[in-house]
Amino acid sequence: MLQLFGEFEWEMIRERTRVGLKTARVQGQGGGRQSIFSSQRLAELVRSVQEARCNTAAPARWSQIHLTTASRLMVPQTYR
C-alpha cells in the first residue's frame, strides 16, 4: 500500500516538472546552465578558428575553459 502511494507521488512530481519545463520554454527560458560566452563572443571565436587564425586550443586558453568544451562549442549550431 505504501508503495502505491509512493509511485503516485512520484508520478505527480514528474508531471509538475514536465509542466514547469514546458511553461519555461514557452516563456523563452531554457533549462540548464547559461553559456559562459555571449553569442557575439562565440561567433568571434568560431570565426577565428574557421579562418585558420588559430586552432581550437587557443580559444580554450583565452577563455580558460577545457579543450573539450572549446571543441564542442565549435560545432555548428545546426548539429546541437
MMTF fields as JSON, N, C-alpha, C and O atoms, coordinates in Angstrom:
{
  "mmtfVersion": "1.0.0",
  "mmtfProducer": "UNKNOWN",
  "numBonds": 319,
  "numAtoms": 320,
  "numGroups": 80,
  "numChains": 1,
  "numModels": 1,
  "chainsPerModel": [1],
  "groupsPerChain": [80],
  "chainIdList": ["A"],
  "bondAtomList": [4, 2, 8, 6, 12, 10, 16, 14, 20, 18, 24, 22, 28, 26, 32, 30, 36, 34, 40, 38, 44, 42, 48, 46, 52, 50, 56, 54, 60, 58, 64, 62, 68, 66, 72, 70, 76, 74, 80, 78, 84, 82, 88, 86, 92, 90, 96, 94, 100, 98, 104, 102, 108, 106, 112, 110, 116, 114, 120, 118, 124, 122, 128, 126, 132, 130, 136, 134, 140, 138, 144, 142, 148, 146, 152, 150, 156, 154, 160, 158, 164, 162, 168, 166, 172, 170, 176, 174, 180, 178, 184, 182, 188, 186, 192, 190, 196, 194, 200, 198, 204, 202, 208, 206, 212, 210, 216, 214, 220, 218, 224, 222, 228, 226, 232, 230, 236, 234, 240, 238, 244, 242, 248, 246, 252, 250, 256, 254, 260, 258, 264, 262, 268, 266, 272, 270, 276, 274, 280, 278, 284, 282, 288, 286, 292, 290, 296, 294, 300, 298, 304, 302, 308, 306, 312, 310, 316, 314],
  "bondOrderList": [1, 1, 1, 1, 1, 1, 1, 1, 1, 1, 1, 1, 1, 1, 1, 1, 1, 1, 1, 1, 1, 1, 1, 1, 1, 1, 1, 1, 1, 1, 1, 1, 1, 1, 1, 1, 1, 1, 1, 1, 1, 1, 1, 1, 1, 1, 1, 1, 1, 1, 1, 1, 1, 1, 1, 1, 1, 1, 1, 1, 1, 1, 1, 1, 1, 1, 1, 1, 1, 1, 1, 1, 1, 1, 1, 1, 1, 1, 1],
  "groupList": [{"groupName": "MET", "atomNameList": ["N", "CA", "C", "O"], "elementList": ["N", "C", "C", "O"], "formalChargeList": [0, 0, 0, 0], "bondAtomList": [1, 0, 2, 1, 3, 2], "bondOrderList": [1, 1, 2], "singleLetterCode": "M", "chemCompType": "L-PEPTIDE LINKING"}, {"groupName": "LEU", "atomNameList": ["N", "CA", "C", "O"], "elementList": ["N", "C", "C", "O"], "formalChargeList": [0, 0, 0, 0], "bondAtomList": [1, 0, 2, 1, 3, 2], "bondOrderList": [1, 1, 2], "singleLetterCode": "L", "chemCompType": "L-PEPTIDE LINKING"}, {"groupName": "GLN", "atomNameList": ["N", "CA", "C", "O"], "elementList": ["N", "C", "C", "O"], "formalChargeList": [0, 0, 0, 0], "bondAtomList": [1, 0, 2, 1, 3, 2], "bondOrderList": [1, 1, 2], "singleLetterCode": "Q", "chemCompType": "L-PEPTIDE LINKING"}, {"groupName": "PHE", "atomNameList": ["N", "CA", "C", "O"], "elementList": ["N", "C", "C", "O"], "formalChargeList": [0, 0, 0, 0], "bondAtomList": [1, 0, 2, 1, 3, 2], "bondOrderList": [1, 1, 2], "singleLetterCode": "F", "chemCompType": "L-PEPTIDE LINKING"}, {"groupName": "GLY", "atomNameList": ["N", "CA", "C", "O"], "elementList": ["N", "C", "C", "O"], "formalChargeList": [0, 0, 0, 0], "bondAtomList": [1, 0, 2, 1, 3, 2], "bondOrderList": [1, 1, 2], "singleLetterCode": "G", "chemCompType": "PEPTIDE LINKING"}, {"groupName": "GLU", "atomNameList": ["N", "CA", "C", "O"], "elementList": ["N", "C", "C", "O"], "formalChargeList": [0, 0, 0, 0], "bondAtomList": [1, 0, 2, 1, 3, 2], "bondOrderList": [1, 1, 2], "singleLetterCode": "E", "chemCompType": "L-PEPTIDE LINKING"}, {"groupName": "TRP", "atomNameList": ["N", "CA", "C", "O"], "elementList": ["N", "C", "C", "O"], "formalChargeList": [0, 0, 0, 0], "bondAtomList": [1, 0, 2, 1, 3, 2], "bondOrderList": [1, 1, 2], "singleLetterCode": "W", "chemCompType": "L-PEPTIDE LINKING"}, {"groupName": "ILE", "atomNameList": ["N", "CA", "C", "O"], "elementList": ["N", "C", "C", "O"], "formalChargeList": [0, 0, 0, 0], "bondAtomList": [1, 0, 2, 1, 3, 2], "bondOrderList": [1, 1, 2], "singleLetterCode": "I", "chemCompType": "L-PEPTIDE LINKING"}, {"groupName": "ARG", "atomNameList": ["N", "CA", "C", "O"], "elementList": ["N", "C", "C", "O"], "formalChargeList": [0, 0, 0, 0], "bondAtomList": [1, 0, 2, 1, 3, 2], "bondOrderList": [1, 1, 2], "singleLetterCode": "R", "chemCompType": "L-PEPTIDE LINKING"}, {"groupName": "THR", "atomNameList": ["N", "CA", "C", "O"], "elementList": ["N", "C", "C", "O"], "formalChargeList": [0, 0, 0, 0], "bondAtomList": [1, 0, 2, 1, 3, 2], "bondOrderList": [1, 1, 2], "singleLetterCode": "T", "chemCompType": "L-PEPTIDE LINKING"}, {"groupName": "VAL", "atomNameList": ["N", "CA", "C", "O"], "elementList": ["N", "C", "C", "O"], "formalChargeList": [0, 0, 0, 0], "bondAtomList": [1, 0, 2, 1, 3, 2], "bondOrderList": [1, 1, 2], "singleLetterCode": "V", "chemCompType": "L-PEPTIDE LINKING"}, {"groupName": "LYS", "atomNameList": ["N", "CA", "C", "O"], "elementList": ["N", "C", "C", "O"], "formalChargeList": [0, 0, 0, 0], "bondAtomList": [1, 0, 2, 1, 3, 2], "bondOrderList": [1, 1, 2], "singleLetterCode": "K", "chemCompType": "L-PEPTIDE LINKING"}, {"groupName": "ALA", "atomNameList": ["N", "CA", "C", "O"], "elementList": ["N", "C", "C", "O"], "formalChargeList": [0, 0, 0, 0], "bondAtomList": [1, 0, 2, 1, 3, 2], "bondOrderList": [1, 1, 2], "singleLetterCode": "A", "chemCompType": "L-PEPTIDE LINKING"}, {"groupName": "SER", "atomNameList": ["N", "CA", "C", "O"], "elementList": ["N", "C", "C", "O"], "formalChargeList": [0, 0, 0, 0], "bondAtomList": [1, 0, 2, 1, 3, 2], "bondOrderList": [1, 1, 2], "singleLetterCode": "S", "chemCompType": "L-PEPTIDE LINKING"}, {"groupName": "CYS", "atomNameList": ["N", "CA", "C", "O"], "elementList": ["N", "C", "C", "O"], "formalChargeList": [0, 0, 0, 0], "bondAtomList": [1, 0, 2, 1, 3, 2], "bondOrderList": [1, 1, 2], "singleLetterCode": "C", "chemCompType": "L-PEPTIDE LINKING"}, {"groupName": "ASN", "atomNameList": ["N", "CA", "C", "O"], "elementList": ["N", "C", "C", "O"], "formalChargeList": [0, 0, 0, 0], "bondAtomList": [1, 0, 2, 1, 3, 2], "bondOrderList": [1, 1, 2], "singleLetterCode": "N", "chemCompType": "L-PEPTIDE LINKING"}, {"groupName": "PRO", "atomNameList": ["N", "CA", "C", "O"], "elementList": ["N", "C", "C", "O"], "formalChargeList": [0, 0, 0, 0], "bondAtomList": [1, 0, 2, 1, 3, 2], "bondOrderList": [1, 1, 2], "singleLetterCode": "P", "chemCompType": "L-PEPTIDE LINKING"}, {"groupName": "HIS", "atomNameList": ["N", "CA", "C", "O"], "elementList": ["N", "C", "C", "O"], "formalChargeList": [0, 0, 0, 0], "bondAtomList": [1, 0, 2, 1, 3, 2], "bondOrderList": [1, 1, 2], "singleLetterCode": "H", "chemCompType": "L-PEPTIDE LINKING"}, {"groupName": "TYR", "atomNameList": ["N", "CA", "C", "O"], "elementList": ["N", "C", "C", "O"], "formalChargeList": [0, 0, 0, 0], "bondAtomList": [1, 0, 2, 1, 3, 2], "bondOrderList": [1, 1, 2], "singleLetterCode": "Y", "chemCompType": "L-PEPTIDE LINKING"}],
  "groupTypeList": [0, 1, 2, 1, 3, 4, 5, 3, 5, 6, 5, 0, 7, 8, 5, 8, 9, 8, 10, 4, 1, 11, 9, 12, 8, 10, 2, 4, 2, 4, 4, 4, 8, 2, 13, 7, 3, 13, 13, 2, 8, 1, 12, 5, 1, 10, 8, 13, 10, 2, 5, 12, 8, 14, 15, 9, 12, 12, 16, 12, 8, 6, 13, 2, 7, 17, 1, 9, 9, 12, 13, 8, 1, 0, 10, 16, 2, 9, 18, 8],
  "groupIdList": [1, 2, 3, 4, 5, 6, 7, 8, 9, 10, 11, 12, 13, 14, 15, 16, 17, 18, 19, 20, 21, 22, 23, 24, 25, 26, 27, 28, 29, 30, 31, 32, 33, 34, 35, 36, 37, 38, 39, 40, 41, 42, 43, 44, 45, 46, 47, 48, 49, 50, 51, 52, 53, 54, 55, 56, 57, 58, 59, 60, 61, 62, 63, 64, 65, 66, 67, 68, 69, 70, 71, 72, 73, 74, 75, 76, 77, 78, 79, 80],
  "secStructList": [7, 2, 2, 2, 2, 2, 2, 2, 2, 2, 2, 2, 2, 2, 2, 2, 2, 2, 2, 2, 2, 2, 2, 2, 2, 2, 6, 6, 7, 7, 1, 1, 7, 7, 7, 1, 1, 7, 2, 2, 2, 2, 2, 2, 2, 2, 2, 2, 2, 2, 6, 6, 1, 1, 7, 6, 2, 2, 2, 2, 2, 2, 2, 6, 7, 7, 2, 2, 2, 2, 2, 2, 2, 6, 1, 7, 4, 4, 4, 7],
  "xCoordList": [0.81, 0.0, 0.863, 0.578, 1.917, 2.812, 3.519, 3.763, 3.841, 4.493, 3.56, 4.014, 2.298, 1.322, 1.283, 1.263, 1.272, 1.294, 2.598, 2.595, 3.698, 4.997, 5.039, 5.524, 4.541, 4.519, 3.607, 3.929, 2.467, 1.549, 2.211, 2.122, 2.872, 3.541, 4.658, 4.833, 5.409, 6.495, 5.937, 6.525, 4.824, 4.204, 3.709, 3.796, 3.199, 2.749, 3.934, 3.819, 5.056, 6.26, 6.727, 7.068, 6.745, 7.173, 6.262, 6.739, 4.965, 4.005, 4.197, 4.176, 4.384, 4.603, 5.902, 5.97, 6.921, 8.189, 8.021, 8.517, 7.318, 7.08, 6.322, 6.673, 5.29, 4.502, 5.357, 5.261, 6.181, 7.056, 8.065, 8.289, 8.678, 9.644, 8.975, 9.535, 7.777, 7.052, 6.689, 6.813, 6.248, 5.908, 7.15, 7.073, 8.28, 9.521, 9.928, 10.362, 9.793, 10.147, 9.25, 9.719, 7.961, 7.024, 7.406, 7.251, 7.899, 8.285, 9.681, 10.17, 10.319, 11.629, 12.794, 13.927, 12.543, 13.604, 13.908, 13.002, 15.175, 15.536, 16.101, 16.464, 16.175, 16.786, 18.29, 18.816, 18.959, 20.405, 21.152, 20.58, 22.437, 23.324, 23.487, 23.463, 23.652, 23.86, 25.269, 26.199, 25.401, 26.695, 27.63, 27.193, 28.923, 29.881, 30.206, 30.817, 29.786, 30.045, 28.771, 27.702, 28.875, 27.757, 27.747, 28.753, 26.635, 26.561, 27.564, 28.091, 27.827, 28.798, 30.219, 30.971, 30.576, 31.908, 32.093, 33.165, 31.065, 31.131, 31.333, 32.147, 30.595, 30.745, 32.165, 32.733, 32.73, 34.104, 35.1, 36.02, 34.928, 35.836, 35.721, 36.731, 34.493, 34.287, 34.883, 35.535, 34.663, 35.188, 36.72, 37.317, 37.356, 38.822, 39.362, 40.406, 38.678, 39.119, 38.864, 39.712, 37.708, 37.378, 38.3, 38.61, 38.735, 39.634, 41.087, 41.992, 41.31, 42.627, 43.602, 44.816, 43.067, 43.949, 44.49, 45.55, 43.75, 44.208, 43.539, 42.563, 44.083, 43.466, 42.451, 42.263, 41.817, 40.786, 41.371, 40.672, 42.629, 43.245, 43.419, 43.357, 43.633, 43.85, 42.628, 42.786, 41.402, 40.25, 40.045, 39.55, 40.425, 40.317, 41.246, 40.868, 42.444, 43.382, 42.902, 42.936, 42.457, 41.983, 40.819, 40.748, 39.914, 38.682, 38.792, 37.861, 39.915, 40.156, 39.087, 38.509, 38.841, 37.916, 38.668, 39.755, 38.096, 38.727, 38.696, 37.778, 39.695, 39.792, 38.56, 38.093, 38.034, 36.841, 35.644, 34.861, 35.499, 34.409, 34.565, 33.585, 35.773, 36.018, 35.701, 35.104, 36.089, 35.805, 34.309, 33.808, 33.594, 32.144, 31.463, 30.481, 31.975, 31.395, 31.637, 30.897, 32.659, 32.98, 32.063, 32.06, 31.284, 30.347, 29.265, 28.749, 28.899, 27.85, 26.555, 26.228, 25.83, 24.6, 23.584, 22.793, 23.582, 22.586, 22.74, 21.776, 23.923, 24.157, 23.885, 23.942, 23.592, 23.345, 21.944, 21.56],
  "yCoordList": [-1.191, 0.0, 1.269, 2.228, 1.254, 2.401, 2.595, 3.723, 1.492, 1.582, 2.242, 3.011, 1.964, 2.567, 4.083, 4.832, 4.528, 5.968, 6.602, 7.712, 5.906, 6.403, 6.569, 7.584, 5.592, 5.671, 6.8, 7.506, 6.964, 8.041, 9.403, 10.279, 9.575, 10.85, 11.104, 12.232, 10.068, 10.216, 10.656, 11.509, 10.083, 10.458, 11.902, 12.611, 12.342, 13.728, 14.698, 15.748, 14.35, 15.18, 15.266, 16.348, 14.14, 14.127, 15.0, 15.733, 14.924, 15.713, 17.208, 18.004, 17.592, 19.007, 19.504, 20.641, 18.667, 19.043, 19.252, 20.234, 18.324, 18.472, 19.748, 20.461, 20.046, 21.256, 22.501, 23.463, 22.49, 23.625, 23.866, 25.011, 22.8, 22.942, 23.438, 24.26, 22.931, 23.364, 24.841, 25.581, 25.267, 26.677, 27.554, 28.629, 27.11, 27.876, 28.023, 29.099, 26.952, 27.024, 28.003, 28.744, 28.011, 28.935, 30.378, 31.264, 30.616, 31.958, 32.332, 33.421, 31.446, 31.74, 31.414, 31.802, 30.723, 30.334, 28.866, 28.06, 28.522, 27.124, 26.58, 27.332, 25.289, 24.677, 24.647, 24.902, 24.343, 24.195, 25.47, 26.528, 25.311, 26.397, 27.362, 26.947, 28.646, 29.624, 29.488, 29.083, 29.833, 29.761, 30.828, 31.919, 30.504, 31.49, 32.492, 33.53, 32.171, 33.049, 33.75, 33.139, 35.013, 35.674, 35.175, 34.66, 35.323, 34.842, 35.578, 35.004, 36.833, 37.618, 37.082, 36.932, 36.8, 36.273, 34.875, 34.557, 34.055, 32.721, 32.799, 32.064, 33.686, 33.849, 34.294, 33.84, 35.169, 35.64, 34.496, 34.378, 33.656, 32.524, 31.516, 31.022, 31.211, 30.26, 30.816, 30.09, 32.087, 32.704, 32.667, 32.416, 32.914, 32.894, 31.497, 31.36, 30.466, 29.096, 28.74, 28.119, 29.122, 28.8, 29.504, 28.958, 30.702, 31.438, 31.005, 31.603, 29.985, 29.391, 30.37, 30.246, 31.343, 32.248, 31.567, 31.93, 30.581, 29.849, 28.475, 28.231, 27.595, 26.279, 26.314, 27.357, 25.215, 25.171, 25.372, 25.835, 25.034, 25.155, 26.613, 26.926, 27.496, 28.905, 29.538, 30.176, 29.387, 29.945, 29.322, 29.978, 28.061, 27.414, 28.095, 28.326, 28.41, 29.103, 30.514, 30.94, 31.24, 32.623, 32.67, 33.552, 31.723, 31.738, 30.955, 30.948, 30.303, 29.476, 28.391, 28.2, 27.686, 26.56, 25.335, 25.45, 24.172, 22.93, 22.806, 23.305, 22.146, 21.965, 21.257, 21.603, 20.278, 19.566, 20.509, 20.418, 21.403, 22.374, 23.293, 23.585, 23.751, 24.62, 23.887, 24.469, 22.635, 21.859, 21.684, 21.777, 21.431, 21.261, 22.559, 22.53, 23.687, 24.98, 25.314, 26.1, 24.723, 24.995, 24.262, 24.569, 23.294, 22.549, 23.506, 24.274, 23.489, 24.391, 24.229, 23.136, 25.323, 25.337, 24.319, 23.81, 24.009, 23.1, 21.694, 20.929, 21.32, 19.969, 19.813, 18.692, 20.883, 20.781, 20.398, 20.266],
  "zCoordList": [0.0, 0.0, 0.0, -0.717, 0.813, 0.851, -0.492, -0.919, -1.141, -2.441, -3.446, -4.293, -3.369, -4.268, -4.085, -5.062, -2.833, -2.565, -3.043, -3.575, -2.856, -3.303, -4.818, -5.318, -5.542, -7.001, -7.475, -8.431, -6.802, -7.157, -6.953, -7.814, -5.814, -5.528, -6.539, -7.0, -6.881, -7.854, -9.213, -9.877, -9.62, -10.891, -10.849, -11.852, -9.719, -9.583, -9.696, -10.328, -9.091, -9.179, -10.623, -11.101, -11.322, -12.72, -13.58, -14.446, -13.345, -14.124, -13.869, -14.807, -12.604, -12.286, -12.918, -13.386, -12.933, -13.542, -15.044, -15.595, -15.709, -17.154, -17.468, -18.408, -16.695, -16.918, -16.694, -17.456, -15.667, -15.374, -16.485, -16.876, -17.0, -18.09, -19.371, -20.096, -19.638, -20.829, -20.725, -21.701, -19.57, -19.348, -19.511, -20.107, -18.994, -19.109, -20.569, -20.981, -21.362, -22.777, -23.516, -24.38, -23.183, -23.829, -23.504, -24.345, -22.304, -21.884, -22.372, -22.073, -23.116, -23.681, -22.774, -23.059, -21.713, -20.807, -21.02, -21.231, -20.964, -21.123, -19.844, -18.94, -19.771, -18.615, -18.775, -19.859, -17.726, -17.797, -17.476, -17.214, -17.511, -17.15, -18.316, -19.475, -18.017, -19.071, -19.626, -18.927, -20.889, -21.537, -20.981, -20.617, -20.919, -20.447, -21.544, -21.289, -22.779, -23.907, -24.339, -24.366, -24.672, -25.322, -26.765, -27.253, -27.43, -28.809, -29.692, -30.644, -29.384, -30.148, -29.946, -30.909, -28.713, -28.401, -29.003, -29.518, -28.937, -29.51, -31.019, -31.578, -31.674, -33.124, -33.471, -34.464, -32.666, -32.897, -32.762, -33.572, -31.754, -31.565, -32.7, -33.202, -33.106, -34.208, -35.491, -36.241, -35.744, -36.957, -36.979, -38.026, -35.838, -35.805, -36.085, -36.723, -35.623, -35.895, -37.354, -37.994, -37.888, -39.276, -40.264, -41.323, -39.924, -40.808, -40.62, -41.202, -39.823, -39.581, -38.943, -39.109, -38.214, -37.482, -36.227, -35.718, -35.74, -34.561, -34.546, -35.256, -33.727, -33.582, -32.436, -31.81, -32.167, -31.135, -29.744, -28.843, -29.556, -28.235, -27.819, -26.63, -28.77, -28.431, -27.761, -26.72, -28.317, -27.606, -26.226, -25.31, -26.084, -24.771, -23.77, -22.622, -24.204, -23.311, -22.999, -21.845, -24.017, -23.805, -22.834, -21.978, -22.97, -22.189, -20.887, -20.082, -20.684, -19.512, -19.366, -18.296, -20.477, -20.468, -20.952, -21.519, -20.732, -21.139, -22.668, -23.319, -23.225, -24.67, -25.233, -26.318, -24.512, -24.968, -25.067, -26.013, -24.108, -24.138, -25.34, -26.024, -25.604, -26.752, -28.052, -28.957, -28.153, -29.364, -29.558, -30.678, -28.463, -28.548, -28.976, -29.718, -28.514, -28.89, -30.361, -30.952, -30.945, -32.345, -33.317, -34.509, -32.826, -33.681, -34.141, -33.328, -35.427, -35.905, -35.121, -34.659, -34.979, -34.187, -34.69, -33.897, -35.985, -36.543, -36.003, -36.026, -35.515, -35.031, -33.547, -33.042, -32.829, -31.382, -31.103, -29.941]
}
